[in-house]
């Protein structure tokens, strides 16, 4: 499950490989800025994180985070996260 939830509105999946995804979107309806969030997903399951059986997205820090998606068009994309 990599769609929007009640708290996180997915605008774009920026990385999705195997069962791990990172998305850009809006948190709790705040459309003044984008947030990054991640989750592990399963083809026929809920994935992680989840709360009371409902899929959730885990927000990544908004300060001091840089993300580069390397080789995004290749069959082996890589994500590089840098925290300062």
Secondary structure in CASP SS format (residue, H / E / C, confidence):
PFRMAT SS
TARGET T0000
AUTHOR 0000-0000-0000
METHOD secondary structure of the structure
MODEL  1
X C 1.00
X C 1.00
X C 1.00
X C 1.00
X C 1.00
X C 1.00
X C 1.00
X E 1.00
X E 1.00
X E 1.00
X E 1.00
X E 1.00
X E 1.00
X E 1.00
X E 1.00
X E 1.00
X E 1.00
X C 1.00
X C 1.00
X E 1.00
X E 1.00
X E 1.00
X E 1.00
X E 1.00
X E 1.00
X E 1.00
X E 1.00
X C 1.00
X C 1.00
X E 1.00
X E 1.00
X E 1.00
X E 1.00
X E 1.00
X E 1.00
X E 1.00
X E 1.00
X E 1.00
X E 1.00
X E 1.00
X C 1.00
X C 1.00
X C 1.00
X C 1.00
X C 1.00
X C 1.00
X C 1.00
X E 1.00
X C 1.00
X E 1.00
X E 1.00
X C 1.00
X C 1.00
X E 1.00
X E 1.00
X C 1.00
X C 1.00
X E 1.00
X E 1.00
X C 1.00
X C 1.00
X C 1.00
X C 1.00
X C 1.00
X E 1.00
X E 1.00
X E 1.00
X E 1.00
X E 1.00
X E 1.00
X C 1.00
X C 1.00
X C 1.00
X C 1.00
X C 1.00
X C 1.00
X C 1.00
X E 1.00
X E 1.00
X E 1.00
X E 1.00
X E 1.00
X E 1.00
X C 1.00
END
